[in-house]
Amino acid sequence: MKLSQQSFDAVAAAFHQISGIKLVPAKRQLVIGRLQKLAGERGLSDLDAYVDLVIKGKDQAELVKVVDRLTTNETYFFREPQHFEFLADLLRQRRPGGGDFRVWSAASSSGEEAYSIAMLLADKIGARGWQIVGTDLSTAMVDAARRALYPMERARNTSPAYLKRFCLKGNGPYDGQLLVKKELRANVQFMQANLMQPLPDIGMFDVVFLRNVLIYFESDAKAEIVRRVMPLIKPGGYLFTGHSESLSNLNTGLVAVKPAIYARV
Ligand SMILES: C[S@@+](CC[C@H](N)C(=O)[O-])C[C@H]1O[C@@H](n2cnc3c(N)ncnc32)[C@H](O)[C@@H]1O
């Protein structure tokens, strides 16, 4: 399928307005690949006609699907293990009392990050005394996170002990998949939230995972996101970014303590 420059620009502008992410011209082929299926579902073999329907036709429900398709959702359990080691150390030093330990997975994608944190907290704190909130721009990803059913492959970094304790192995039609156990899911809540817009009232957090999402933004938008996220970190709490992301030059007021780990002092 082909996509005219005009249609690409229209999609890129709408996507940028909603997500804050710029689609550079080099992404045109990727956009074609991702929108083809959606156009087919609407019985259209012409991508320009599909873009007209969504953008000119102001079809909001279809636009949500386009945004879902254009976000990059790659994730897996216990990705970037240094953060989990740091978190485990933090929990070891934690004094009793002081309320629930709260963690926010701020671009949670399909939920593997939030459930990895949950496994660690359940192991180190116990069944109660902690909460996790996962948020993502993509409603499809929020739905997937709530389902908590994953290809086994995504758990390649998960210890066999955690797999056994916190996950169910699929059989029959679910062969090759795992389901996160209900008891673990009970303390993990997912909701849709756009980091480029005022955030829902989700309280404050001891640790915020803001990983592998800033990479898609220009410096101004990155700074804006960090400005919005920062008040939700408890004083003395931490912000984790992806290891390929940097907050240097952003003047955030956060203190770098280790690679991709920042403290709110
Ligand atoms: C590559 S995934 C990162 C998942 C996980 N944090 C990790 O490190 O494995 C990036 C996620 O950011 C989400 N995202 C992109 N723009 C966003 C925005 N403006 N607000 C909230 N989430 C956004 C995407 O939907 C996607 O699920």
The ligand as an SDF file (V2000), in Angstrom:
LIG
                    3D

 27 29  0  0  0  0  0  0  0  0999 V2000
    8.9050    0.9200   24.7320 C   0  0  0  0  0  0  0  0  0  0  0  0
    7.5170    0.9980   25.8000 S   0  0  0  0  0  0  0  0  0  0  0  0
    8.3310    1.0030   27.3900 C   0  0  0  0  0  0  0  0  0  0  0  0
    7.7600   -0.0350   28.3120 C   0  0  0  0  0  0  0  0  0  0  0  0
    8.4970   -0.1860   29.6460 C   0  0  0  0  0  0  0  0  0  0  0  0
    8.5320    1.0400   30.3870 N   0  0  0  0  0  0  0  0  0  0  0  0
    9.8860   -0.7040   29.4380 C   0  0  0  0  0  0  0  0  0  0  0  0
   10.8650    0.0140   29.6680 O   0  0  0  0  0  0  0  0  0  0  0  0
   10.0230   -1.8650   29.0300 O   0  0  0  0  0  0  0  0  0  0  0  0
    7.0300    2.7030   25.6040 C   0  0  0  0  0  0  0  0  0  0  0  0
    5.6130    2.9640   26.0420 C   0  0  0  0  0  0  0  0  0  0  0  0
    5.4140    4.3640   26.1640 O   0  0  0  0  0  0  0  0  0  0  0  0
    4.0740    4.6490   25.8450 C   0  0  0  0  0  0  0  0  0  0  0  0
    3.9150    6.0710   25.5240 N   0  0  0  0  0  0  0  0  0  0  0  0
    4.3070    6.7370   24.4270 C   0  0  0  0  0  0  0  0  0  0  0  0
    3.9460    8.0320   24.4920 N   0  0  0  0  0  0  0  0  0  0  0  0
    3.3230    8.1830   25.6780 C   0  0  0  0  0  0  0  0  0  0  0  0
    2.6930    9.2950   26.3220 C   0  0  0  0  0  0  0  0  0  0  0  0
    2.6480   10.5110   25.7440 N   0  0  0  0  0  0  0  0  0  0  0  0
    2.1130    9.0800   27.5170 N   0  0  0  0  0  0  0  0  0  0  0  0
    2.1350    7.8520   28.1080 C   0  0  0  0  0  0  0  0  0  0  0  0
    2.7180    6.7710   27.5460 N   0  0  0  0  0  0  0  0  0  0  0  0
    3.2940    6.9350   26.3460 C   0  0  0  0  0  0  0  0  0  0  0  0
    3.7930    3.7320   24.6560 C   0  0  0  0  0  0  0  0  0  0  0  0
    2.4130    3.4990   24.4610 O   0  0  0  0  0  0  0  0  0  0  0  0
    4.5700    2.4660   25.0340 C   0  0  0  0  0  0  0  0  0  0  0  0
    3.7480    1.4940   25.6270 O   0  0  0  0  0  0  0  0  0  0  0  0
  1  2  1  0
  2  3  1  0
  2 10  1  0
  3  4  1  0
  4  5  1  0
  5  6  1  0
  5  7  1  0
  7  8  2  0
  7  9  1  0
 10 11  1  0
 11 12  1  0
 11 26  1  0
 12 13  1  0
 13 14  1  0
 13 24  1  0
 14 15  1  0
 14 23  1  0
 15 16  2  0
 16 17  1  0
 17 18  1  0
 17 23  2  0
 18 19  1  0
 18 20  2  0
 20 21  1  0
 21 22  2  0
 22 23  1  0
 24 25  1  0
 24 26  1  0
 26 27  1  0
M  CHG  2   2   1   9  -1
M  END
$$$$
